[in-house]
Amino acid sequence: MWTHRLARLASSRWHTTYHPLRLHQKHLTTAQTSEFLRPFIFAVHPDFFGRHPKERAVNEYSLQQLYNHLENIRQQSVQASPKDLTFYLRNSQGQAFRTVTVSLLTRDVYTTVSNILKTCSLSTKDLQGFSPNPAAPFPRPIDWHHSYYTYTGKKNPNVATHQARHRAKDSLRYFLKTTIVEARKNIESSLPVREETDRLHAILQEDLQLEDLRWMSRWDLNTYRACLKSLGKLLREHPDIISNLKGKTLVIGNFTGVTREGYIMLSSKDVEHQWLSSLSSLPRQMRILCSLSTAERHLSDALGGITITRACSIYIMPAGIYLGLLKKLGNALRRFSQTTEGQRSLQRIGRGALANIEMNVTSDSGRLSAFSDGTLHVTASTQPLDLIDFLLENKHKVKYIKRKHQRYLFEETAAIQSCMEELNLAGLTKEDSVTAEEMMLCCKRLVENPVELGVSLNDTRLCIGHIYTKRWGGELCIPWNWNY
């Protein structure tokens, strides 16, 4: 699917500003683009990261951003601005991965593809045999990349032309006008599927006495309905495993197993016998949660009583992987504490100094960060000294962020309710990567001047995310920072 999308983006001719003295540019064909990017797609394809949900999500998001960048290049859009994208790459055996950052700084597909391959240490031998820019006769005009004007502060003479041509297509008004009629038809046609899915959902949750039943997958509602039917059939054939689910939260998502929060996960891509194997062994799998609590307590004690939290809507992590991360970080701190430097550094924390600070161990590699909810996110491979410095530098900052986040949560709830009522929406949701502040600001702007949208949103389903897209069933996804 990813290869086809990239090929489709490259299939059209990529235009450049014409000048009488400049020869026409050559362009990559569909087949060439697909062939040149094949090693890269194979290395980052999200389907190969099924057991690494965090890395899978990062690759899915970065690929989507890459598609948008290529599309903006095709349209000569001013939105094709320089950006850095993070990808997790598999090795040739597919047993491990490494992190790379791809910088998108160019406005032609050839150079973009070349830069991606070079950054990922992939061969460019085949690409070098294709020359996209034959020598132009002198004298020829200098066509500076738009980043030149960004960093020098000089006026870009092409900006006005680009803006006039593409402002409409980049606007919420244009997106709604071109999609809302079809979206309403899809909502109406998908209504029987939604009703049947809601009915199956309610029956299973009641029959299994579940605390909650959730759908957390990028697949559409048809897939969820099929999963519910398969689950119901499986439980009728094996009623002995029903007791294992009582009082639990069951999530149909991207992997099968038990999460660090204690949720029971079933992958929408697995077959019934894999579900049966996992559900039958639930008592044994749930025992690992006790080990998690012990490992978290030891890590908290080593860091002056800091609160170790598992709550994070972005990182859905198997309990076994999470236990390995806790042990890795805990062992590193224990070895560090046995050195003179370590003892002196740990004394800087002091008992109880970080008691009201929340820390989340998110992955094996990456960077330290403070999230919008006031939680400090750290990686298991962080050096103890760097971790201590990071915690001490941010302990006061995150307290302020957390208070602000609580205020935003309250305002977000009110803004969503107001938006639903004022615009008479059929549904309003958001992606996990959208913060409470972003959602609140988006909803407030939608109701400020609905006439400016150009269409009525009556009975429309909206999802607030980062890009414009139309989903199955008529749901329209818009960026939280949309423009008219």
C-alpha positions as CSV (number, residue, x, y, z in Angstrom):
1,M,0.0,0.0,0.0
2,W,2.8,2.4,0.9
3,T,4.7,1.7,-2.3
4,H,1.6,2.3,-4.4
5,R,0.9,5.6,-2.7
6,L,4.4,6.8,-3.3
7,A,4.3,5.6,-6.9
8,R,1.0,7.4,-7.4
9,L,2.4,10.6,-6.1
10,A,5.3,10.4,-8.5
11,S,3.3,9.4,-11.5
12,S,2.4,13.0,-12.4
13,R,4.8,15.4,-14.0
14,W,6.6,17.6,-11.5
15,H,6.7,21.2,-12.6
16,T,9.2,23.9,-12.0
17,T,9.2,27.6,-12.7
18,Y,9.7,28.0,-16.4
19,H,12.3,30.4,-17.9
20,P,13.1,30.8,-21.6
21,L,16.8,30.0,-21.0
22,R,16.1,26.8,-19.0
23,L,15.7,23.4,-20.5
24,H,12.7,21.3,-19.5
25,Q,13.4,19.1,-16.4
26,K,13.3,15.4,-16.7
27,H,11.1,13.6,-14.1
28,L,11.0,10.3,-12.4
29,T,8.4,8.0,-13.8
30,T,6.0,5.9,-11.7
31,A,8.1,2.8,-12.2
32,Q,11.4,4.6,-11.4
33,T,10.1,6.2,-8.2
34,S,8.7,2.9,-7.0
35,E,11.9,1.0,-7.8
36,F,14.3,3.6,-6.3
37,L,12.3,3.7,-3.0
38,R,11.7,0.0,-2.7
39,P,14.6,-0.6,-0.2
40,F,13.5,2.3,1.9
41,I,9.8,1.2,2.0
42,F,10.9,-2.4,2.9
43,A,13.0,-1.0,5.7
44,V,10.3,1.2,7.3
45,H,7.1,-0.5,6.4
46,P,4.8,-0.4,9.5
47,D,3.6,-4.0,8.9
48,F,7.1,-5.2,9.9
49,F,6.8,-3.5,13.3
50,G,3.8,-5.4,14.7
51,R,5.5,-6.2,18.0
52,H,6.8,-2.6,18.4
53,P,3.6,-0.4,18.4
54,K,5.5,2.8,19.3
55,E,7.9,2.4,16.4
56,R,5.1,1.4,14.1
57,A,3.1,4.5,14.9
58,V,6.1,6.8,14.3
59,N,6.8,5.2,10.9
60,E,3.1,5.5,9.9
61,Y,3.0,9.2,10.9
62,S,6.4,10.0,9.2
63,L,5.3,8.2,6.0
64,Q,2.1,10.3,5.9
65,Q,4.2,13.4,6.3
66,L,6.4,12.3,3.5
67,Y,3.4,11.8,1.2
68,N,2.1,15.3,2.1
69,H,5.5,16.8,1.3
70,L,5.7,15.1,-2.1
71,E,2.2,16.2,-2.8
72,N,3.0,19.8,-1.9
73,I,6.0,19.6,-4.2
74,R,3.8,18.4,-7.0
75,Q,1.5,21.4,-6.5
76,Q,4.4,23.9,-6.0
77,S,2.8,24.6,-2.6
78,V,4.4,27.0,-0.2
79,Q,3.5,24.4,2.5
80,A,6.3,22.2,1.2
81,S,8.6,23.7,3.9
82,P,11.8,22.1,5.3
83,K,11.1,19.5,7.9
84,D,12.7,16.6,9.8
85,L,11.1,13.1,9.9
86,T,12.0,10.3,12.2
87,F,12.0,6.7,10.9
88,Y,12.8,3.3,12.5
89,L,14.7,1.1,10.1
90,R,14.9,-2.6,10.2
91,N,18.2,-4.3,9.4
92,S,18.5,-6.8,6.5
93,Q,17.5,-9.7,8.7
94,G,14.5,-7.8,10.1
95,Q,15.5,-8.6,13.7
96,A,16.4,-5.1,15.0
97,F,16.0,-1.5,14.0
98,R,17.8,1.8,14.3
99,T,16.6,5.4,14.3
100,V,17.3,7.9,11.5
101,T,16.2,11.4,10.9
102,V,15.4,12.3,7.3
103,S,15.6,16.0,6.4
104,L,13.2,17.2,3.6
105,L,14.8,20.3,2.3
106,T,14.3,20.1,-1.5
107,R,11.5,20.9,-3.9
108,D,12.0,18.1,-6.5
109,V,11.3,14.4,-6.2
110,Y,14.6,13.2,-7.5
111,T,16.7,15.0,-4.9
112,T,14.2,14.1,-2.1
113,V,14.5,10.4,-3.0
114,S,18.3,10.6,-3.2
115,N,18.5,12.3,0.2
116,I,16.2,9.6,1.8
117,L,18.4,6.8,0.4
118,K,21.7,8.4,1.5
119,T,20.4,9.3,5.0
120,C,19.3,5.7,5.5
121,S,22.6,4.3,4.2
122,L,20.8,2.7,1.3
123,S,22.4,2.3,-2.2
124,T,21.9,5.1,-4.7
125,K,23.8,3.3,-7.5
126,D,20.7,2.8,-9.6
127,L,19.5,6.4,-8.9
128,Q,22.8,7.9,-10.0
129,G,22.3,6.4,-13.5
130,F,19.3,8.7,-13.9
131,S,20.1,12.4,-14.4
132,P,17.1,14.7,-13.7
133,N,18.8,17.9,-14.5
134,P,20.6,18.2,-17.8
135,A,23.0,21.1,-18.1
136,A,21.3,24.4,-19.0
137,P,23.1,26.9,-21.2
138,F,24.6,30.0,-19.6
139,P,23.7,32.5,-18.6
140,R,20.8,31.0,-16.6
141,P,18.8,32.5,-13.7
142,I,19.3,31.5,-10.1
143,D,16.2,29.9,-8.7
144,W,16.9,29.9,-4.9
145,H,15.3,27.2,-2.7
146,H,12.6,28.8,-0.5
147,S,14.6,27.9,2.7
148,Y,17.2,30.5,1.5
149,Y,14.6,33.3,1.9
150,T,13.5,31.8,5.3
151,Y,16.9,31.9,6.8
152,T,18.2,35.1,5.2
153,G,15.0,37.1,5.8
154,K,15.0,38.3,2.2
155,K,11.7,38.5,0.2
156,N,10.8,35.6,-1.9
157,P,9.5,36.9,-5.2
158,N,7.6,33.6,-5.9
159,V,5.6,33.6,-2.6
160,A,2.7,35.8,-3.8
161,T,2.3,33.6,-6.9
162,H,2.4,30.4,-4.9
163,Q,0.0,31.7,-2.3
164,A,-2.6,32.9,-4.8
165,R,-2.5,29.5,-6.5
166,H,-2.7,27.2,-3.6
167,R,-4.3,29.1,-0.7
168,A,-7.7,27.7,-1.5
169,K,-6.6,24.1,-1.8
170,D,-4.9,24.3,1.6
171,S,-8.0,25.6,3.4
172,L,-10.7,24.0,5.5
173,R,-13.3,25.7,3.4
174,Y,-12.1,24.1,0.2
175,F,-11.8,20.7,1.8
176,L,-15.3,20.8,3.2
177,K,-16.8,22.0,0.0
178,T,-15.3,19.2,-2.1
179,T,-15.9,16.4,0.4
180,I,-18.9,17.1,2.6
181,V,-21.6,16.0,0.1
182,E,-20.0,12.6,-0.4
183,A,-19.3,12.3,3.3
184,R,-22.9,12.7,4.2
185,K,-23.9,10.0,1.7
186,N,-21.3,7.7,3.2
187,I,-22.5,8.4,6.7
188,E,-26.0,7.5,5.6
189,S,-25.0,4.4,3.7
190,S,-22.7,3.1,6.6
191,L,-25.5,3.6,9.2
192,P,-26.5,-0.1,9.1
193,V,-22.9,-1.1,9.7
194,R,-22.6,1.3,12.6
195,E,-25.8,0.1,14.2
196,E,-24.8,-3.6,13.9
197,T,-21.4,-2.8,15.3
198,D,-22.9,-1.0,18.3
199,R,-25.2,-3.9,18.9
200,L,-22.4,-6.5,18.8
201,H,-20.3,-4.3,21.0
202,A,-23.0,-3.9,23.7
203,I,-23.8,-7.7,23.7
204,L,-20.2,-8.8,24.1
205,Q,-19.4,-6.3,26.8
206,E,-22.4,-7.4,28.8
207,D,-22.0,-11.1,28.2
208,L,-18.3,-11.1,29.1
209,Q,-18.9,-8.7,32.0
210,L,-16.1,-6.5,30.7
211,E,-15.1,-3.3,32.4
212,D,-14.7,-1.8,28.9
213,L,-14.4,-2.9,25.3
214,R,-12.4,-0.6,22.9
215,W,-11.4,-0.4,19.3
216,M,-7.9,1.1,18.8
217,S,-6.9,0.4,15.2
218,R,-6.4,2.5,12.1
219,W,-8.7,0.0,10.2
220,D,-12.3,1.1,9.5
221,L,-15.5,0.1,11.2
222,N,-16.1,-2.8,8.9
223,T,-13.0,-4.5,10.3
224,Y,-14.1,-3.9,13.9
225,R,-17.5,-5.4,13.1
226,A,-15.8,-8.5,11.6
227,C,-13.5,-8.8,14.7
228,L,-16.5,-8.6,17.1
229,K,-18.3,-11.4,15.1
230,S,-15.1,-13.5,15.2
231,L,-14.7,-12.9,18.9
232,G,-18.3,-13.9,19.6
233,K,-18.0,-17.1,17.6
234,L,-14.7,-18.0,19.4
235,L,-16.3,-17.5,22.8
236,R,-19.3,-19.6,21.9
237,E,-17.0,-22.4,20.9
238,H,-14.8,-22.1,23.9
239,P,-16.9,-20.8,26.8
240,D,-14.3,-21.9,29.4
241,I,-12.1,-18.8,28.6
242,I,-14.9,-16.3,29.3
243,S,-14.1,-16.3,33.0
244,N,-10.6,-15.0,32.2
245,L,-12.1,-11.8,30.8
246,K,-14.4,-10.9,33.6
247,G,-13.8,-7.4,34.9
248,K,-11.1,-6.7,32.4
249,T,-10.7,-4.1,29.7
250,L,-10.6,-5.7,26.2
251,V,-9.0,-3.8,23.4
252,I,-9.0,-4.8,19.7
253,G,-5.9,-3.1,18.2
254,N,-2.5,-3.8,16.7
255,F,-1.0,-6.7,18.7
256,T,-2.2,-9.6,20.9
257,G,-1.2,-9.9,24.5
258,V,-1.4,-8.0,27.8
259,T,-0.4,-4.3,28.0
260,R,1.4,-2.7,30.9
261,E,-1.9,-1.1,32.0
262,G,-3.4,-4.6,32.3
263,Y,-5.6,-4.3,29.1
264,I,-6.2,-7.5,27.2
265,M,-5.2,-6.8,23.5
266,L,-6.3,-8.8,20.5
267,S,-4.8,-7.8,17.1
268,S,-7.2,-7.2,14.3
269,K,-4.7,-8.9,12.0
270,D,-4.4,-12.2,13.9
271,V,-6.6,-15.2,13.3
272,E,-8.9,-16.9,15.8
273,H,-6.5,-19.6,17.0
274,Q,-3.9,-16.9,18.0
275,W,-6.7,-15.1,20.0
276,L,-7.6,-18.5,21.6
277,S,-4.0,-19.2,22.6
278,S,-3.6,-15.8,24.2
279,L,-7.0,-15.7,26.0
280,S,-6.4,-19.3,27.4
281,S,-3.1,-18.2,28.9
282,L,-4.4,-15.0,30.4
283,P,-3.9,-16.0,34.1
284,R,-0.2,-16.6,33.5
285,Q,0.2,-13.4,31.5
286,M,-1.6,-11.3,34.2
287,R,1.0,-12.4,36.8
288,I,3.6,-10.3,35.0
289,L,1.7,-7.2,36.3
290,C,2.9,-8.0,39.8
291,S,6.5,-8.0,38.5
292,L,5.9,-4.7,36.9
293,S,4.8,-3.1,40.2
294,T,7.9,-4.5,42.0
295,A,10.2,-3.2,39.2
296,E,8.5,0.3,39.3
297,R,8.9,0.5,43.1
298,H,12.6,-0.3,42.9
299,L,13.1,2.3,40.2
300,S,11.1,4.9,42.2
301,D,13.2,4.2,45.3
302,A,16.4,4.7,43.3
303,L,15.2,8.1,42.0
304,G,14.1,9.7,45.3
305,G,10.5,8.5,45.3
306,I,9.5,9.7,41.8
307,T,6.1,8.4,40.6
308,I,6.4,5.8,37.8
309,T,3.3,6.0,35.7
310,R,2.1,3.7,32.9
311,A,-0.7,6.0,31.6
312,C,0.0,7.3,28.1
313,S,-2.5,7.2,25.2
314,I,0.2,7.3,22.6
315,Y,2.4,4.4,23.8
316,I,0.4,1.1,24.0
317,M,3.1,-1.3,25.2
318,P,3.1,-5.1,25.9
319,A,3.7,-5.8,29.6
320,G,6.7,-8.1,28.9
321,I,8.5,-5.4,26.9
322,Y,7.8,-2.8,29.5
323,L,9.2,-5.1,32.3
324,G,12.4,-5.4,30.2
325,L,12.7,-1.6,30.0
326,L,12.2,-1.1,33.7
327,K,14.8,-3.8,34.5
328,K,17.3,-2.3,32.0
329,L,17.0,1.2,33.5
330,G,17.0,-0.1,37.1
331,N,20.1,-2.2,36.6
332,A,21.9,0.8,35.1
333,L,21.0,2.9,38.1
334,R,22.1,0.2,40.5
335,R,25.5,-0.1,38.9
336,F,25.8,3.7,38.8
337,S,25.0,3.9,42.5
338,Q,28.0,1.7,43.3
339,T,30.4,4.2,42.0
340,T,31.7,7.3,43.8
341,E,30.3,9.6,41.0
342,G,27.0,7.8,41.2
343,Q,26.6,8.2,44.9
344,R,27.4,11.8,44.7
345,S,25.0,12.4,41.8
346,L,22.1,10.5,43.5
347,Q,22.5,12.6,46.6
348,R,21.5,15.6,44.6
349,I,18.0,14.2,44.2
350,G,17.3,13.6,47.9
351,R,14.5,11.4,49.3
352,G,11.1,12.7,48.4
353,A,12.4,15.6,46.2
354,L,10.6,14.1,43.1
355,A,7.7,12.5,44.9
356,N,5.1,14.6,43.0
357,I,6.8,14.2,39.6
358,E,5.5,11.5,37.1
359,M,7.9,9.6,34.9
360,N,7.0,7.3,32.0
361,V,9.5,4.8,30.6
362,T,8.5,4.8,26.9
363,S,11.0,2.9,24.9
364,D,14.5,1.5,24.6
365,S,15.9,4.4,22.7
366,G,15.0,8.0,21.8
367,R,15.3,11.3,23.5
368,L,14.1,12.6,26.9
369,S,11.1,14.9,26.8
370,A,8.4,16.6,28.8
371,F,4.9,15.9,27.5
372,S,2.0,18.3,27.4
373,D,0.3,16.4,30.3
374,G,3.2,17.2,32.6
375,T,4.8,13.7,32.5
376,L,8.5,13.2,31.9
377,H,9.1,10.6,29.2
378,V,12.5,8.8,29.4
379,T,14.1,5.9,27.6
380,A,15.7,2.8,29.1
381,S,19.0,3.4,27.4
382,T,19.4,6.8,29.0
383,Q,22.7,7.2,30.9
384,P,22.0,7.6,34.7
385,L,23.9,10.9,34.9
386,D,21.9,12.3,32.0
387,L,18.7,11.1,33.5
388,I,19.4,12.7,36.9
389,D,20.3,16.0,35.3
390,F,17.1,15.9,33.2
391,L,14.8,15.1,36.2
392,L,16.3,17.9,38.3
393,E,16.2,20.5,35.4
394,N,12.5,19.8,34.7
395,K,11.0,19.1,38.1
396,H,9.6,22.6,38.5
397,K,8.7,23.0,34.9
398,V,6.4,19.9,34.7
399,K,4.5,21.0,37.8
400,Y,3.5,24.2,35.9
401,I,2.8,22.2,32.7
402,K,0.6,19.7,34.7
403,R,-1.5,22.5,36.2
404,K,-2.0,24.1,32.8
405,H,-2.9,20.7,31.3
406,Q,-5.6,20.2,34.0
407,R,-7.1,23.5,33.0
408,Y,-7.0,22.6,29.3
409,L,-8.7,19.3,30.0
410,F,-11.6,21.1,31.6
411,E,-11.7,23.7,28.8
412,E,-11.5,20.9,26.2
413,T,-14.5,19.1,27.5
414,A,-16.6,22.3,27.4
415,A,-15.3,23.2,23.9
416,I,-16.2,19.8,22.5
417,Q,-19.7,19.9,24.0
418,S,-20.2,23.5,22.6
419,C,-18.9,22.5,19.2
420,M,-21.2,19.4,19.0
421,E,-24.2,21.5,19.9
422,E,-23.5,24.7,18.0
423,L,-22.6,22.9,14.7
424,N,-25.0,19.9,15.3
425,L,-22.3,17.4,14.6
426,A,-23.0,13.7,14.4
427,G,-19.6,12.9,16.0
428,L,-16.4,14.7,17.1
429,T,-13.2,12.8,18.1
430,K,-9.5,13.4,18.0
431,E,-6.3,11.5,17.3
432,D,-4.1,10.5,20.3
433,S,-1.4,12.8,19.1
434,V,-3.6,15.9,19.5
435,T,-3.2,17.6,22.8
436,A,-6.0,18.9,25.0
437,E,-4.9,22.5,24.3
438,E,-4.9,21.9,20.5
439,M,-8.3,20.3,20.6
440,M,-9.7,23.1,22.7
441,L,-8.4,25.8,20.3
442,C,-9.6,23.9,17.3
443,C,-13.2,23.6,18.6
444,K,-13.3,27.2,19.7
445,R,-12.3,28.4,16.2
446,L,-14.9,26.1,14.6
447,V,-17.8,27.8,16.5
448,E,-16.4,31.3,16.3
449,N,-17.6,32.0,12.8
450,P,-19.2,29.0,11.2
451,V,-20.4,31.0,8.2
452,E,-16.8,31.4,7.1
453,L,-16.6,27.6,6.6
454,G,-18.8,28.0,3.5
455,V,-20.9,24.9,4.3
456,S,-23.1,23.6,7.1
457,L,-21.5,20.9,9.2
458,N,-24.9,19.6,10.3
459,D,-24.8,15.8,10.9
460,T,-21.1,15.6,9.9
461,R,-18.6,13.4,11.7
462,L,-15.3,15.2,12.4
463,C,-11.9,13.8,13.7
464,I,-9.3,16.4,14.7
465,G,-5.8,15.4,13.7
466,H,-2.9,16.8,11.6
467,I,-3.9,16.3,8.0
468,Y,-6.9,16.5,5.7
469,T,-8.3,13.1,4.9
470,K,-11.7,11.4,4.3
471,R,-12.2,8.2,6.1
472,W,-14.6,5.2,5.5
473,G,-18.1,5.9,6.7
474,G,-18.0,9.6,5.9
475,E,-15.8,10.8,8.8
476,L,-13.7,13.8,7.8
477,C,-10.3,14.3,9.5
478,I,-9.0,17.9,9.6
479,P,-5.8,19.4,11.1
480,W,-6.3,21.1,14.5
481,N,-4.5,24.2,13.2
482,W,-6.6,24.5,10.0
483,N,-7.0,27.7,8.0
484,Y,-10.1,29.2,6.3
